[in-house]
Amino acid sequence: MKHTLTACLLLALPACEKAAPAKPSPRADALPLAKEAAQETFALLSAELAAAIEQGGPVAAIPVCAERAGEITREVATRKKLGIVRLSDRPRNPAQEATGEDLAAIGDFRTEILAGRELRPSVKAAADQTTTVRLPIVINQPLCLQCHGNDNEVAAATREAIARSYPNDRARGYSLNDLRGIWKITLPAAPQP
Ligand code: HEC
């Protein structure tokens, strides 16, 4: 024992570091992969949303959204072999309520917004070598307010359609630039070279 300690001290850190359990480190490519997955899902969702709104207004888009949002997200996740969900502290779909670390990440983003700082994604590795990336979702265009804004922005017919599909909706009353929620992307361990 004494011997090992001396060896550690003499040889300095490398030997000691080896003995300690490896602290999980995030995959180097986590952020670009996560951003790509979120952007692709958003682009597919937006395209269907825009088409549905053009055809029948926001009222017609609600059921499309209700059915397709989950399907599109799962399709991208399967194809890219990662986990992807949208979560909120004030969800429309109760299955997408943020809890635990996800809720904490939302709180952190809000603190940054209040302080006027730029939002930086959260990237965390777990002991099983998976990496979780959390990206902020901001109400970034007036279109969002047609379904997530205040009563003067969400038409009465839209409010009724929302209430029919989502009786416990909490995702209204937002303004432009408000934090709406997060993308949570979970990546498996990096493939071995
Ligand atoms: C046509 C109405 C409509 C518009 C416009 C709209 N949304 Fe939504 N949004 C919905 C519906 C419906 C859901 C629930 C979908 C589901 O069940 O997964 C939802 C869910 C979400 C969620 C997932 C969390 C939750 O509350 O369930 C986020 C995040 C979100 N919307 C952000 C946005 C942003 C940002 C925009 C603007 C780019 C936007 N939405 C535009 C109707 C809309």
Residues whose N, C-alpha, C, O or C-beta is under 5 A from the ligand:
A	BS01	HEC	P58 A61 I62 C65 A66 A69 G70 R86 L87 S88 R90 P91 R92 N93 Q96 I137 V138 I139 Q141 L143 C144 Q146 C147 A171 R180 G181
